[in-house]
Amino acid sequence: PASIEYIGENAFQGCESLYTVNLPYGNLTSIGPRAFFESGISEMNLPSTIKSIGEEAFKRCRNMHKINLPNSIESIGPAAFVSCVSLEKVVLPQNLKRLEQLTFANCQNIREIELPQTLNFIGEMAFYACYELYELNLPDSILEIQTCAFEECGIKSIVIPQQVITLSEGLFLDCPNLTSVT
């Protein structure tokens, strides 16, 4: 119903046969931690009223190949999409400032991620083991990239913006395709 404002913690966790969820376009502003953890969801269209996605909200949704993240989203919790192995493309919301730790870790088939020009922080292991992610354009707004953010990624080349203050240890650890950093 349109009156729903919050989907609670673990609400649909482990619902492996749940492939489709039609979220209401009304008052829904938040998806709680692990709300869809290990569910069978294959595609998710979030309403434009969503402001936050909780920690591990979609963790291990192995069938999820597409998610629509509206620009209304201001925060995405740590490990929100970790091990969504069928996910191939993500366009992050235009108001997002932080990409927390492990957000897309082990999304092995992700090929394209569009980062917003407002993003200034990439958390620890945010893109760990994104083997098919060969290219990533970092916005000029980036100030800090934490430990092992791109460990075991398929990245071939990358341009580090001029205003970056912190490049933490292990940033490109075990990135065998990396040939150019400028």
MOCORBEL-V634984 format. One record per pair of residues at least 12 apart in sequence whose ideal C-beta (glycine too) atoms are under 10 Angstrom apart, sorted by the first residue. I is the first residue (numbers start at 0). J is the second residue. Records with the same first field share a line. If there is no record, write none. Layout:
BEGIN
I = J  J
END
This chain:
BEGIN
0 = 23  25  26  27
1 = 23  24  25  26  27  46  48
2 = 23  25  26  27
3 = 22  23  25  26  27  28
4 = 23  25  26  27  28  29  48
5 = 26  27  28  29  30  31  34  51  53
6 = 20  22  27  28  29  30  31  34  35  49  52  53  56
7 = 29  30  31  32  33  34  53
8 = 30  31  32  33  34  36  53  54  55  56
9 = 31  32  33  34  35  36  55
10 = 30  31  32  33  34  35  36  38  56
11 = 30  33  34  35  36  37  38  39  40  60
12 = 32  33  34  35  36  37  38  55  58  59
13 = 33  35  36  37  38  39  59
14 = 35  36  37  38  39  40
15 = 37  38  39  40  60  61  62
16 = 38  39
17 = 35  38  39  40  41  60  62
18 = 38  39  40  41  42  62  63
19 = 39  40  41  42  43
20 = 34  35  38  40  42  43  44  45
21 = 43  44  46
22 = 43  44  45  46  48  49
23 = 46  48
24 = 44  45  46  47  48
25 = 46  48
26 = 46  48
27 = 45  46  47  48  49  50
28 = 46  48  49  50  51  71  72
29 = 48  49  50  51  52  53  56  74
30 = 43  45  49  50  51  52  53  56  57  72  75  76  79
31 = 51  52  53  54  55  56  76
32 = 52  53  54  55  56  58  76  77  78  79
33 = 53  54  55  56  57  58  59  76  78  79
34 = 52  53  54  55  56  57  58
35 = 52  55  56  57  58  59  60  63
36 = 54  55  56  57  58  59  60  78  81
37 = 55  57  58  59  60  61  82
38 = 57  58  59  60  61  62  63
39 = 60  61  62  63
40 = 57  60  61  62  63  64  65  66  83
41 = 60  61  62  63  64  65  85
42 = 62  63  64  65  66  67
43 = 57  60  63  65  66  67  68
44 = 65  66  67  68  69
45 = 66  67  68  69  71  72  92
46 = 67  69  71
47 = 67  69  70  71  72
48 = 69  71
49 = 67  68  69  71  72  73  92
50 = 69  71  72  73  74  92  94
51 = 71  72  73  74  75  76  79
52 = 66  68  72  73  74  75  76  79  80  92  102
53 = 74  75  76  77  79
54 = 75  76  77  78  79  81  99  100  101
55 = 76  77  78  79  80  81  82  101
56 = 75  76  78  79  80
57 = 75  78  79  80  81  82  83  86
58 = 77  78  79  80  81  82  83  101  104  105
59 = 78  80  81  82  83  84  105
60 = 80  81  82  83  84  85  86
61 = 82  83  84  85  86
62 = 83  84  85  86
63 = 80  83  84  85  86  87  106
64 = 83  84  85  86  87  88  108
65 = 85  86  87  88  89
66 = 79  80  83  86  88  89  90
67 = 89  90
68 = 80  89  90  91  92  93  95
69 = 90  92  93  94
70 = 90  91  92  93  94  95  115
71 = 92  93  94
72 = 91  92  93  94  95
73 = 92  94  95  96  97
74 = 92  94  95  96  97  99
75 = 91  92  95  97  98  99  102  103
76 = 99  100  101  102
77 = 98  99  100  101  102  104  122  123  124  125
78 = 99  100  101  102  103  104  105  122  124  125
79 = 98  99  101  102  103
80 = 101  102  103  104  105  106  109
81 = 100  101  102  103  104  105  106  124  125  127  128
82 = 101  103  104  105  106  107  128
83 = 103  104  105  106  107  108  109
84 = 105  106  107  108  109  128
85 = 106  107  108  109
86 = 103  106  107  108  109  110  112  129
87 = 106  108  109  110  111  131
88 = 108  109  110  111  112  113
89 = 102  103  106  109  110  111  112  113  114
90 = 111  112  113  114  115
91 = 103  112  113  114  115  117  118
92 = 115  117  118
93 = 113  115  116  117  118
94 = 115  117  118
95 = 114  115  117  118  119  120
96 = 115  117  118  119  120  140
97 = 117  118  119  120  121  122  125  143
98 = 112  114  115  118  119  120  121  122  125  126  141  144  145  148
99 = 120  121  122  123  125  145
100 = 121  122  123  124  125  127  145  146  147  148
101 = 122  123  124  125  126  127
102 = 121  122  123  124  125  126  127  148
103 = 124  125  126  127  128  129  132
104 = 122  123  124  125  126  127  128  129  147  148  150  151
105 = 124  126  127  128  129  130  151
106 = 126  127  128  129  130  131  132
107 = 128  129  130  131  132  151  153
108 = 129  130  131  132
109 = 126  128  129  130  131  132  152  153
110 = 129  130  131  132  133  134  153
111 = 131  132  133  134  135
112 = 125  126  129  132  134  135  136
113 = 135  136  138
114 = 135  136  137  138  140  141
115 = 138  140
116 = 138  139  140  141
117 = 138  140
118 = 137  138  139  140  141  142
119 = 138  139  140  141  142  143  162  163  164
120 = 140  141  142  143  144  145  165
121 = 135  137  141  142  143  144  145  148  149  163  167  170
122 = 143  144  145  146  148
123 = 144  145  146  147  148  150  167  169
124 = 145  146  147  148  149  150  151  169  172
125 = 144  145  147  148  149  150
126 = 147  148  149  150  151  152  153  154
127 = 147  148  149  150  151  152  172  173
128 = 149  150  151  152  153  173
129 = 149  150  151  152  153  154
130 = 151  152  153  176
131 = 152  153
132 = 149  152  153  154  155  176
133 = 152  153  154  155  156  176
134 = 153  154  155  156  157
135 = 149  152  153  154  155  156  157  158
136 = 157  158  160
137 = 157  158  159  160  163
138 = 160
139 = 158  160  161  162  163
140 = 160  162  163
141 = 159  160  161  162  163  164  165
142 = 160  162  163  164  165
143 = 163  164  165  166  167
144 = 159  160  163  164  165  166  167  170
145 = 165  166  167  168  169  170
146 = 165  166  167  168  169  170  172
147 = 167  168  169  170  171  172  173
148 = 166  167  169  170  171  172
149 = 169  170  171  172  173  174  177
150 = 169  170  171  172  173  174
151 = 171  172  173  174  175
152 = 171  172  173  174  175  176  177
153 = 174  175  176  177
154 = 171  174  176  177  178  179  180
155 = 174  176  177  178  179
156 = 176  177  178  179  180  181
157 = 170  171  174  177  179  180  181
158 = 179  180  181
159 = 180  181
166 = 180
END
